[in-house]
């Protein structure tokens, strides 16, 4: 997926990159409970380099700040690191593509503000910033992506059948299937964790809402889809919770009634562990994940008065 992201000049040496990440990691928010209890939670946010210049500028400023930090980190990397981590950067940009497509479907004539800090390559940014109608845009998007996986050819049909929601889900699903034999094992592990989390979350929602049709599950995770389907068909929440908790390490127990929270806890354990590994790949991935989690939590705080403090605290705690 590297060719779908921006080109960049050579970055800094790996030891310098590691030092910069350690320094910036110290600015990440760690006291969410204190912020949640303030009359104006965002007034309690400390200073952070990536939030400077964005904070308070519209409801979408946390995502803009996150994009800016991803671009900065990407620019600091050497090209070998960019190639290794391209699948994870691309999945973040799939969200950008989805937002642009929803905007296009709603009649917007451009997405310049959103794409300013996007890591998408020039042809994709040009396509999404000057859409020629949603149908033509999806057709052209499919043509740009087909060289990287034949399944992207199905995007126009998926859009016609299910709209932009189905289209964005398909973009994610196909992207995680773009496998390379020489992929770094840590990146492979993280992608499998994402797939496992998505499958378990889909099952949790299907059980909670008592959906008649079984959820679609993605291949490529560490948990067999056949086993997940069997447990879901039986309504075995305890078995599903054990699998979810086990993603964080053997012998862990999860809450059958809080499957999504159990998945989030396991993900936190894995990524925290990876951040301590000696080759530095895990530390980069862990930092990207923490930045993304922080941006999502700040976005929740921005909507606290509408959603309610109890729901926001619950989601941030997950």
N, C-alpha and C positions, 0 to 999 in steps of 0.2 A: 504493500500500500504506500510505500515511500514516494512513488512517482505522483501520487495524488495530493501530496503536501508541498508547501512552498519550498523553493530552493533557498539556501542560506549560505553565507560565508562560513569559513572554518571557525569552530568554536574555541573554547579555552581548554587547556589540559585537564585530564580527568580529575587530578587531585585538587585543582582549582575549582572545578565544578562541584566536587563533593563539599569543599569548604563553604562555597556560596549557598548550597542547599542547607547545610547545618545552620548557617547564619539566618537564613530566611525562615527556617522552620521554627526558630525561637519566637517569631512574631505571630504564629498561628494562635487562634483563640482556644483557650483550654477551660475557661470558667463560664460555661454556658448557663449554668444555674443562676449565677449572679446576674447575668444580662437579662434572663427571662423575667426576673422579679423587679426590674427597673420600670418606672413609668414609661420611659422612652428607651427601650433596650438598645437601640443602635447608638444612642448617645454614649454608651459605655464601652463601645468598641475602641480598642487601643489603635495606635498608629501601625500601619504595615505598608511596606513599599509598594505592593501590588494594588492596594486599595487607594493609594494617593492619586487624586485627580478623577476618581470615579465615584467615590462615596457620596450618596445623596442625590445623584443625578438620574432620577427616574427609578421606576420599580425594577428595571432590568440591570441596574448597575452591578450587582454581584456577578452576574454572568459575564459582563464586559470586563470586569476586573480579573475574573478567572481566565478568560481568553488571553488577556494581556500577559498574565503570568506564564501561561503555557507557551506563548510565543517567545517570551524572554528565555525560558528554560530551554526551549528548542534551539534558539540561536546560540546559547552557550555550549551546546553539545557538539562533539565532533561528529562527522558524518557516519562513522560506524555505529555510534550510539543511536543516531536518528533512525538508521535502518532497522536496528533491533527493536526500537520502541515505537516504530511507525504504526503497528496495528492498534496500539492503545491511544495514540494521538488521533488516529483516524476515527476510532469509535467516538471520541469526544466530538469530532467534527460532524459525525452523523447526526448528532443533536442539532448542530447548526443548520445542516441541510434540512432537517425536519421542520425547524422553525421557519426557515425561508420558504419552504413549500407550502406550509400552512398560510403564511403571509400572502404568497402568490395566489393561492386558492381563494383567499378572501378579497382579492382585488388590488393588493398593494402593487405599486409600480417599481419598487426597489428595496434593497436591504443593505444599503451602503453602511449604515451605522453598525449593524450586526457583523458584517463581513470585514470591517476595517481591521479587526484583530483576529480574524480567522486564519487558520493555518492551511486552509484549502489552497490548492494551486490556482494559477491565474485563469485557466479555462473554466473551472468550476465556479470561481467567484464571479466571473463575467456572466456566466449563465444565470446564476441566482440573483445577481444584482439588477439585471435588465430582462426579466422574464417576458417571454412572448406568449403569455397565457399558460395556465397550469398544464394543460394537455401537451402542448408543444415542449414545455420545459421538462416534463417527465420523460418524453421521448428522447430529448437531447441528453438528459442526465443518463438514461439507460445506455445510450450509444457511447458516452464517455467512460462508463464503468464496465461495460461488457468485456473489454480486453483483460480485466483483472479477475473476473469470474463469470462464466457463461450464464449463471442464474440471474444476473442483473438484467438479462434480456426480458425477464418476466415483469419488470417494474411497471410498464404501461398497463398491462392486463390487471396487475394487482391494484393499481390506482383506480381503474375503471370499476373494479368489483368492490373495493373497500374504502376508497378515499385516501386522504393523507395519513390517517392513523395507521391503516394497514400498510401503506407505503413506507412509512418510517420504521415500522416493525420489521418489514422485509429487508430494508437497508441494513438494519442491525444484524438480523439473522444471517443474511448472506455474507456480510462482512466478517463475522466470527468464523465462518467456514473457509475463508481464504487462507488455507494452511500452506506453510513452507516447511520443507524437510529440515532446513537448517535453523529453524526458529529457536531462539534462546529458551532453555528450559524454564527459567523464571517467568518469561513472558507467556509461555505456553500454560504454565500453572495458573497465572492470573486470568487468562482467557477462559480456562476451564472453570475457575471459580466464578467468573461472571455468568457463564452459561448455567452452572449449577444453581446459582442464586436466582437467575431469571426463571428457571424451571420450577423451583420450589415456591417462588413468589406467585407464579401463575397458578399452581395447584392450591396454594393457600387461599387465593382470591376465589377460585372456583368452588372450594369447599365452603367458604364463608357465605358466598352469595347463592349457594346451592344451584349452580349452573347445571343444566341438563347435559350439555355437551362437554366432553373432557377437554382440558386445555391442550393447545399445541405445544409440544416440547421440542427443544432444540438439541440436536446431537452435538457431541464434542466435549461434554462435561465429564467429570470424574464419576458421576452417579449415573448408572444405567437407566435409560428412559423406560425400559420394560419394567424395572423394579419400581420406579416412581409411579408409573401408571397403575401397577398392581396395588400399591399402597393407597393411591388416590381413590381407586375404584372401591376399596374396602372402607374408605373413610378413616384410615389408620393414622390419625394425627400424631400419636405417640411415636410410631415408626418413622414418620416423616421428620419429626422433631429430632430424633436420634441421628438421622442422616444429616440434617442441617447442622446440628451441633458438631458432628464428627468432622465436618469440613475444617473446623478449627483445631482438630487433633483428636486422637483416639481417647475414648473414655469420657467424653464430655456429654452432658445431658442438656436437652433443650425443653422449652415450654411448649407443649402441644397446642396451646391456645395462642401462642405468640410466635408463629413460624417465621414471619418476616423479621421480627426482632432477633430471633435465633440466628437467622442467616446473616444479619448485619453484624452480630457479635462475632460469629465465626470469621467473617471477612476481615473485621478489625484485628482479630488475633493473627490471622495469616499474614496480613500486610505489615503489621508491627514486627512480626518475626522476620519477614523478608527484608525489612529495612535494616536489620542487623547483619545481613550476610556480607561477606568480605568483598565480593566483586563490584559492589556499588549499584548494580542494576536494581536491586530490591529497594535501596534507599531512594532512588529516583522515583520509582513507581509508588512507593509509600508516600512520598512528598506530593506527587500529583494527586493521589487519592485524597490526602488530607486537605489539599487546597480545594478540590471539588466538593468534598463534604462540608467544608467551611462555607463555601459559596451557597450551597443548598440550604444550610442552616440559617445563614443571614437572610436568604430569600424568605424563609419561613417567618423569621422575626419581623420582616417588613409587612407581613400579612397577619400578624398576631391579633390585631384588633378585629379583624374579620373572621379568622379561623378560630380564635379563642386560645387563651394562654395554655390551657390544659392539653389541647390537641397538639399545639406547637411544641410544648415541652416533651410530650410523648414521642413525637417524630424526631426531634433532635436527639433525644435519649437513645433512639434506635440506632 
